[in-house]
Amino acid sequence: MPSNIPAEPGESGGVRSVQRAFDILSLLTEDRRTLTIREVVDETGLAKTTALRLLQTLEHMGLLWATPKGYAAGPALWRWAHLARSAWELPPETVQLMRELGARHRETVNLYVLRDVHRICIAQQESPQPLRHVVRVGDELPLWAGASSKVLLRDAPERLLLRVARASPHGAAHVDTLRDWIGEAARDGFAVSHGEREPGLSAVAVPVTGGSGATVAALTLSGPTVRFAEDRVGQFAADLREAAKRMSERGFDHPLT
């Protein structure tokens, strides 16, 4: 699938090259540990000569490693991974609160933060049940739907809401729905979603606030809609609010605060 991220007006060739290099790196996943030149060309839309030049540059920097099966993640990424893990590692008290929530309710617990038109998962405690909702730490999810989005967008400026709406399948008119959702979440102190982004998936989210009172993260319980009846949603919301309050009181900390 060709890359669909256009260069911004006035963007230099150097910036485009950096973006293309990261587009290549992002093709590596747990299920695909190596990349062939053909895969890079087919999925980025780059010319073969450009793809090969970028692959060689990434290999020279240690970000990729050439193997008989293709290009794999390089050893230089270990340093970045270590730095990221250190920077985003949550306090033990926060991790313990998430574990306790997961143990009580047997649903997946996630912590999301806002970045541009996405929400990023920075921590997760998986549900022990066979049928469960799981994302990977570091995954970026859209902001146009979902309980966490309604909480994270509470203090968002109008221009961000418009960008989120335009990025949604519903188009710019979706901004009115976003405003309604955000207002409802602010009034109730929590947000709920049922099948808004994925059919059969539900979630309940509450805000985690920083020292200024602004929302800095969303604490969420999610799972199959069949287990999120109205009475359970109320229980989830009450317990989430108590946990988020304790996180906020101890001083929630992450690199974006």
Summary of the structure (lengths in Angstrom):
residues: 257
radius of gyration: 20.3
end to end distance: 35.5
largest distance: 59.2
contacts: 769
relative contact order: 0.10
helix: 45%
strand: 20%
